[in-house]
Amino acid sequence: MTIPAERLRQIANRFAELEARMASGQLEGEEFVQASRDYAELEPVAKSAAEVQAMREEIAGLEEMLSDPEMKAMAEEELASLRKDLPQVERALALAMLPKDSADARPAMLEIRAGTGGDEAALFAGDLFRMYEKFAAEQGWKVEPVSMAAADVGGFKEIVANIKGTGVFAKLKFESGVHRVQRVPVTESGGRIHTSAATVAVLPEPTEVDVSIDENDLRIDIYRSSGAGGQHVNTTDSAVRITHVPTGIVVAMQDERSQHKNRDKAMKVLRARLYEQRREEAHGAEAEARKAMVGSGDRSERIRTYNFPQGRVTDHRIGLTLHKLDEVLAGPGLRELTDALIAEDEAKRLAAMDT
């Protein structure tokens, strides 16, 4: 895509203005923090714009040299190379100019819940968690389980975990939705293929500054933990259930033996869900546009099928099928899917800029 020359000048002028303000020594407190943030966001865009401008000026200079018989051959050779490279540099600039999701750089909260399919769905939820855990390790991220409800047969009825690192949400935000598995369960003696499902939600992790929760809006119930955990768990009122009355969001936590720790974990989950709800409300006008891109991110949307007999994974939003199921579930193969989803999202947003 061709970026207008006037837009390049605007970017250069804005960046020069920011540089001057930063160097003036007159900014303090919140003004300095905001200017630093603006500078960091604009710097890669300005560098890319300067590269486009330099290439265009070089092309213009070489075109003038074409009238010189002695320089024509050399100019034509260099022009061919520059004209080939310029569209790629302009596309990189256009991508840098796309509106950024303010949550992209954040850590994320991963929630996986077994859906239809009983025991097999719980086993599949466990497979998905291990897939994300291995993918996270490959990216250098840290996975910290927050709560889990293990199934008797293995796997999880539900598991919630924090994934900490740079750009976690940007890479995983398109994983939200219904993941479907087709395979022969270990308990199936007749060899019939069953279809089960698990729901994945990836939420950006907010800070207390992002979401301020009024204690008066909370109803907190303390009760006795149940399930595995030994005698101490079953005889201590350490489980916590927090209801955010204005929204009706309920979070229960009983993994820790300490009531205080369970409350802290529940508040972290509640804060993430409230933040996501507010993000959805703020971007409500963009909802239909997002659905036309790579999916709404709605956890009720069927997004991917893992077919074991055929060894394939199909992402239904972009029509991509990979015949490398084992590699995807092992972690490394998932990157091909996440990269393709990000590229598709970028391509659709670039196309929208052109219209």
SEMI-985082 format. One line per field, with one value per residue (C-alpha): x, y, z; chain. Coordinates in steps of 0.2 Angstrom, whole numbers, plus 5000, padded with zeros to 4 digits. Layout:
N
east	c(X_...)
north	c(Y_...)
up	c(Z_...)
mol	c(A_...)
This chain:
355
east	c(5000_5006_5007_5004_5019_5009_5007_5025_5028_5016_5024_5041_5035_5026_5042_5053_5041_5041_5061_5061_5049_5059_5076_5069_5070_5054_5043_5039_5028_5014_5018_5035_5028_5015_5028_5040_5025_5021_5039_5041_5026_5030_5049_5047_5034_5045_5060_5050_5043_5060_5066_5051_5055_5073_5069_5057_5070_5083_5071_5067_5086_5089_5075_5083_5099_5091_5093_5112_5118_5133_5123_5108_5113_5118_5103_5091_5099_5097_5080_5074_5081_5073_5056_5056_5060_5049_5032_5038_5045_5029_5019_5030_5026_5007_5008_5017_5003_4989_4980_4988_4978_4983_4983_4994_5010_5002_5003_4987_4975_4971_4955_4951_4935_4930_4914_4903_4910_4912_4928_4935_4932_4942_4956_4956_4956_4972_4980_4976_4984_5000_5000_5000_5012_5025_5022_5024_5041_5047_5043_5052_5036_5031_5015_5008_4992_4979_4966_4962_4948_4956_4945_4945_4951_4964_4964_4954_4936_4943_4960_4965_4983_4993_5005_5018_5030_5031_5017_5008_4991_4996_5001_4987_4972_4965_4965_4948_4934_4928_4942_4935_4943_4939_4947_4944_4943_4954_4938_4930_4931_4922_4935_4922_4927_4920_4919_4922_4926_4934_4932_4947_4947_4962_4961_4973_4979_4975_4983_4974_4975_4966_4952_4947_4935_4924_4923_4905_4901_4907_4898_4911_4906_4918_4914_4922_4933_4928_4937_4955_4967_4968_4960_4965_4956_4940_4939_4944_4933_4946_4937_4931_4917_4916_4901_4903_4885_4884_4889_4884_4902_4906_4923_4926_4943_4948_4965_4975_4974_4974_4958_4969_4978_4961_4954_4969_4968_4949_4951_4965_4953_4938_4949_4954_4935_4930_4944_4939_4920_4925_4936_4922_4910_4923_4925_4907_4906_4921_4912_4905_4921_4931_4919_4923_4942_4948_4934_4926_4936_4919_4922_4906_4913_4920_4937_4948_4946_4960_4957_4968_4964_4969_4983_4977_4972_4960_4957_4940_4942_4955_4953_4970_4974_4990_4994_5005_4994_5008_5019_5005_5000_5019_5020_5031_5018_5006_5017_5012_4994_4996_5007_4994_4980_4990_4995_4977_4971_4984_4980_4961_4965_4976_4963_4951_4963_4963_4944)
north	c(5000_5018_5030_5048_5059_5071_5057_5054_5072_5072_5057_5065_5082_5074_5063_5079_5088_5074_5073_5092_5090_5076_5085_5102_5096_5105_5089_5082_5069_5063_5074_5066_5048_5052_5060_5045_5033_5042_5043_5024_5021_5033_5029_5013_5021_5036_5025_5016_5032_5039_5023_5024_5043_5039_5026_5037_5051_5039_5032_5050_5054_5038_5042_5059_5049_5039_5053_5052_5039_5035_5032_5024_5006_5008_5018_5005_4991_5001_5006_4989_4983_4998_4997_4978_4982_4998_4989_4978_4993_5003_4988_4987_5005_5002_4988_4999_5013_5001_5005_4995_4985_4993_4975_4967_4969_4962_4945_4935_4924_4907_4899_4881_4872_4855_4856_4842_4825_4820_4812_4814_4833_4834_4824_4835_4851_4843_4841_4859_4866_4856_4862_4881_4877_4870_4884_4897_4888_4890_4908_4911_4914_4908_4899_4900_4889_4900_4886_4869_4856_4840_4826_4808_4801_4814_4831_4845_4850_4868_4876_4894_4900_4916_4917_4930_4937_4951_4951_4936_4943_4948_4930_4921_4932_4923_4906_4911_4900_4882_4869_4852_4835_4820_4804_4786_4788_4776_4769_4765_4747_4748_4760_4773_4791_4803_4822_4832_4850_4862_4881_4892_4910_4921_4938_4952_4954_4971_4980_4987_5004_4998_4991_4999_4987_4995_4983_4988_4980_4963_4949_4937_4920_4909_4891_4874_4867_4851_4838_4832_4840_4830_4832_4850_4856_4847_4854_4872_4887_4893_4893_4909_4914_4932_4940_4956_4962_4976_4963_4946_4939_4925_4919_4904_4899_4884_4878_4886_4881_4900_4910_4925_4917_4911_4928_4936_4924_4926_4945_4943_4932_4944_4959_4951_4947_4964_4972_4961_4965_4984_4981_4973_4987_5000_4991_4987_4997_4986_4970_4966_4971_4959_4945_4948_4947_4931_4929_4938_4930_4925_4909_4901_4902_4885_4890_4874_4855_4843_4826_4812_4799_4810_4818_4836_4852_4864_4882_4886_4905_4906_4889_4883_4864_4857_4839_4840_4837_4830_4845_4857_4848_4847_4866_4871_4868_4880_4895_4892_4894_4909_4918_4914_4921_4937_4939_4937_4950_4962_4959_4962_4978_4984_4981_4991_5006_5006_5007)
up	c(5000_4996_5011_5006_5007_5018_5031_5031_5035_5049_5057_5056_5063_5077_5082_5081_5092_5105_5104_5108_5122_5130_5128_5135_5153_5157_5159_5176_5184_5174_5159_5157_5159_5145_5134_5137_5132_5117_5111_5114_5103_5089_5088_5077_5066_5064_5059_5047_5039_5038_5028_5016_5013_5010_4998_4988_4987_4981_4968_4962_4961_4951_4939_4935_4931_4917_4905_4907_4895_4905_4921_4914_4916_4934_4938_4930_4940_4957_4953_4950_4967_4976_4967_4972_4990_4993_4994_5008_5018_5015_5021_5037_5040_5037_5050_5062_5059_5063_5080_5094_5106_5123_5131_5118_5129_5144_5153_5151_5161_5153_5157_5151_5154_5149_5138_5130_5131_5149_5154_5137_5137_5154_5146_5131_5143_5151_5133_5129_5145_5142_5124_5131_5145_5132_5120_5134_5139_5121_5121_5138_5147_5165_5168_5186_5189_5199_5202_5195_5197_5192_5185_5192_5175_5173_5165_5171_5173_5174_5176_5177_5175_5174_5159_5162_5149_5136_5123_5130_5126_5108_5104_5113_5111_5096_5106_5114_5109_5108_5104_5097_5098_5087_5093_5100_5119_5129_5137_5120_5116_5100_5092_5088_5086_5099_5098_5113_5117_5129_5130_5131_5137_5136_5146_5147_5165_5172_5186_5201_5193_5177_5187_5204_5213_5227_5242_5244_5227_5234_5242_5250_5256_5266_5266_5269_5255_5247_5236_5236_5248_5264_5281_5283_5268_5273_5291_5288_5281_5269_5252_5246_5234_5228_5219_5211_5213_5200_5186_5194_5190_5203_5207_5219_5225_5236_5230_5245_5263_5267_5266_5263_5248_5241_5242_5233_5219_5217_5217_5203_5192_5196_5191_5174_5170_5174_5164_5149_5151_5151_5136_5126_5131_5125_5109_5106_5090_5083_5087_5070_5062_5073_5068_5050_5053_5062_5074_5088_5102_5110_5120_5112_5095_5088_5082_5080_5077_5083_5073_5080_5067_5053_5063_5058_5066_5057_5062_5055_5055_5042_5034_5039_5041_5047_5046_5061_5076_5087_5084_5088_5104_5109_5108_5094_5080_5089_5083_5065_5070_5081_5067_5054_5064_5068_5050_5044_5057_5051_5032_5036_5045_5032_5019_5030_5030_5011_5010)
mol	c(A_A_A_A_A_A_A_A_A_A_A_A_A_A_A_A_A_A_A_A_A_A_A_A_A_A_A_A_A_A_A_A_A_A_A_A_A_A_A_A_A_A_A_A_A_A_A_A_A_A_A_A_A_A_A_A_A_A_A_A_A_A_A_A_A_A_A_A_A_A_A_A_A_A_A_A_A_A_A_A_A_A_A_A_A_A_A_A_A_A_A_A_A_A_A_A_A_A_A_A_A_A_A_A_A_A_A_A_A_A_A_A_A_A_A_A_A_A_A_A_A_A_A_A_A_A_A_A_A_A_A_A_A_A_A_A_A_A_A_A_A_A_A_A_A_A_A_A_A_A_A_A_A_A_A_A_A_A_A_A_A_A_A_A_A_A_A_A_A_A_A_A_A_A_A_A_A_A_A_A_A_A_A_A_A_A_A_A_A_A_A_A_A_A_A_A_A_A_A_A_A_A_A_A_A_A_A_A_A_A_A_A_A_A_A_A_A_A_A_A_A_A_A_A_A_A_A_A_A_A_A_A_A_A_A_A_A_A_A_A_A_A_A_A_A_A_A_A_A_A_A_A_A_A_A_A_A_A_A_A_A_A_A_A_A_A_A_A_A_A_A_A_A_A_A_A_A_A_A_A_A_A_A_A_A_A_A_A_A_A_A_A_A_A_A_A_A_A_A_A_A_A_A_A_A_A_A_A_A_A_A_A_A_A_A_A_A_A_A_A_A_A_A_A_A_A_A_A_A_A_A_A_A_A_A_A_A_A_A_A_A_A_A_A_A_A_A_A_A_A_A_A_A_A_A)
